[in-house]
């Protein structure tokens, strides 16, 4: 890790064929490490946000099972856990993929899996325990998979409150706990019915949540890219409300279609999306790539394209394919299914290409060496 | 030593050897495939996880042969082994 110093920005890029790490002192010139875990899918990898030293990678070997590996020297050496997360034998389920890794408020590590499961490790991913109250909850047999499988893809702890957590499962819906996982409630009210301008009234309805993010200044405000539109929910709201003005509308779903949802690290009401044509054609509209940004909590979205390809750019950005770093102004990073990694170091105003010809990008994460 | 519970050779593919201290083969005492996996896991913790799914069956893309016979589709505890048998573990050719 000799060429990486405290304060440097680290971008971890999980791909269909290995993990790539980019790091930079000034976010202009980048150095690449990897690929690590060659030939193996890395669905998600993170740098511990608190201490900014430990990398965790969800390593999905189709042959030898999913594991979480750990490195404390920026990929120089990886420690393999002994076992990955497991369902009980009685459940009839088998974990096939690590979809999401997330540091808990208390320093624990959470993993979201396929089939949908939430697991917790208190020893940096060496061993795992199942969050049984969610994994074996009544009604699980009615959960249906989305196009990517039945995956638990979003884990949002609530800052400073270890008992609160919000999770997203495609396509079972949104679940939240306020009591440390003793019980879970669904939050589906207000989501658009597919292809209509009608909205579900009940909370306990499965919707196809694609990604959620908390507002950085008020974590009770949550933004959501759903299969059927883009929504926000404020503290105390009884339902989700639309935040779609300025976004391209998919003719199939009735709302904007896409996968990622990223909140700005500091600025209230600022978030980012990458809209696609629709669920029937999951590519950037008109072959022109754009990131859309709101700076007022979704009252209006603006198209950002300076430095992004505006011709013959036909690709998908997957749900974890975009993230922001902690910088001021923020760095925003977007990885594509055709192997490009774009970066902005000015809140998204302009973009440049960091890497090309990577394997299909599954996830992008950004962090700072030494932590926040 | 009890007859029928020793002298089984287990061969690992290259992709698994990094989890077995670089070793490619083991001599174990085992009367079933489940015993053999337990034996090598006792020497290299975590190897069983690599081979068995959460239900204790062989993982979907793992092939196992006892001598020339494919047995991955069987519950490992039902696969009988005898002295002199060779268990070969291989990754199936799959993926893209």
Interface residues (C-beta under 8 A of the other chain):
Chain A: X62 X63 X64 X65 X67 X80 X81 X82 X83 X84 X86 X87 X88 X89 X91 X92 X93 X94 X95
Chain B: X15 X16 X19 X45 X46 X49 X50 X51 X53 X54 X55 X56 X59 X60 X61 X62 X91 X92 X94 X95
